[in-house]
Amino acid sequence: MACWPRTPQTLPGFETGSYQGLLAPAGTPRDVVSKLNAEIAKILATPEMREKLAVLGTEVRTAQPEALGTFIAAEKTRWAQVIKESGIKFD
C-alpha cells in the first residue's frame, strides 16, 4: 500500500518523487498483512480520502504488499547507482 505525490517530468527519461507506504515488522502473519492491506485500500478508495490526498498533490496507488517491497528494493538499487556514478560522498 503506498501513496505517491504526482511528479511532473522535468527531464526526459528521469522521474523522482517521494512515496509513503505502510510497513509491518518482519514475520507479521500473512493473513494480518492481507487484512490490513484490504482495509487500508478501502479507506484510500473513498471519495473523501481521495479528495483530501488530491489537495495535497498525492496520487493513490494501491497494490499487493509484495509490490511495495519490490519497489523499495528497486529504488535502493537505482539510487545506489546514481550515487556511485555521480561520485557523491557523504560526510
N, C-alpha and C positions, 0 to 999 in steps of 0.2 A: 504494500500500500504506500503510495507516495504522491506528493503534490509538487509540481514544478512551476516556477514563475515563467510566464511567457518571455521568450528571449528573442529579440529581433536579430536577424542575421546581419552582422556588420562586416564580416569578411567572408567571401565565398568559400564554402567548404569548412568553415570553422564555427563551432557552436559552443557556447559555455553558458552557464547559469548556475542556479542552486536548486536543491531539491530537499524535500523533507520526507522522512519515512518513519514508520513505527517499527522498532526492532524489539525482539524479545530475547531473553537470555538463552544461550546455547542449552539445548536439552529440554526446552519447553515442549511439552507433548504436542504432537502434530494436530490433534483434534482441538486443542486450545488455540493454537495459531490459526487454524482454519476458521474457527468460530469468531475470533477477534477480527480476522480479515473480512469475513462476511458482514459482520455488524458495522464495522467502520465503512465499508463500501456502501452500505445502505444509507448511512449518515451523509457521506460525501455526495450521494446521488440526489439528496433532497434539494429542491429549488432554493430553499433558504440558505443552505450551506454553499451551494454553487454560486449564488449571488454574492454572498459575503466574501468568498475567495476570489471571485472575479474582480471585485472592487479593489482587492489587493494585488491584482495582476497575476493571479495564480491560476494555472490550468490543472485541473484534476485528472490524473491518470491512475486508474486502479488496475491492479494485476495480481496474479498469484504471488505468494510470498517468495518463491524461488526467483521470480523475475527481479525483485529488488536486490536480492543477493548477487545475482548475475550482473546487474547494472553497477552496483558498488564495486565489484571486483574489476569490471572493465574500466571504470573511472580511475581506480587506483593504478592500473596498468597504463592508461592513457596519460595521466598527469605525471607519473614517474618518467615516462618517455619525454614529455615536454620539459621537465626539469633537467633531465640528462642532456638533451640536445641544446638547451639554452645555456647550460653552464651555471645555472643559478646555484649559489652557495648559501647555506643557512649558517647564521652565527649563533 
